[in-house]
Structures are given as structure tokens and as C-alpha cells.
Amino acid sequence: MNAKQSLKAASKRIEDLEDWNNKAKHDIKAYNACIDGVIAGQCSFCDWCEEQRLGECERPEKGTGCSGWWLMDNPVVKLPEEGDETDGATENLGKGILSASPAGGE
């Protein structure tokens, strides 16, 4: 492998790692938003479940999550900007959107 090939491979690897980090960061924010909403009593784990979103849930009566729970694919987590009001943060719940508390920051 010559220097040019090596540089191209390294560049591709960095791009892949950056993509993976961005996805992991998004998932972490979504998990935290889900947990914050459940603790605050604004939603249940089922509201954030992929099977519930797809209509494939076999335990819809449970309402509190289950051992088969998994985070909805690509939920949109909107973090409020500084000075934004957070009341009504769950108005889009069920669509995968929940404003998380800004306490954790980025």
C-alpha cells in the first residue's frame, strides 16, 4: 500500500468513526430524553419503543416497557435553546420528539 492509498484508507476510517460517534451521540441523547420523560411522568417507555412505532408491539397493554423494549429508530430529540420555555415539551410525544432538559448540556 503506497502513501496515497494509506491516506485514503485513513480518511475513510476517520469518516466512518465520525459517523458512528454522531449516531452514538444521538442515541445517548434520545435515551436520556426518554428516561427524563418517564421520570417526570410525561411519557412511558412504550412511547419510545420501535415496536410500538411500527405497530408490532405484542404487549400494548403493558404501558411501562418490557424486556423486549428497544429505542425507536432515529427518534428526533430536540434540545431547547438557552432561554426557551420547556413547558409542553411532550406535545410531539409519540412522534419521537421530546425536548430534553438543558441541564446536561452538549
Secondary structure, 3 states (H helix, E strand, C coil): CCHHHHHHHHHHHHHHHHHHHHHHHHHHHHHHHHHHHHHCCCCCHHHHEHHHHHCCCCCCCCCCCCCCCCECCCCECCCCCCCCCCCCCCCCCCCCECCCCHHHCC
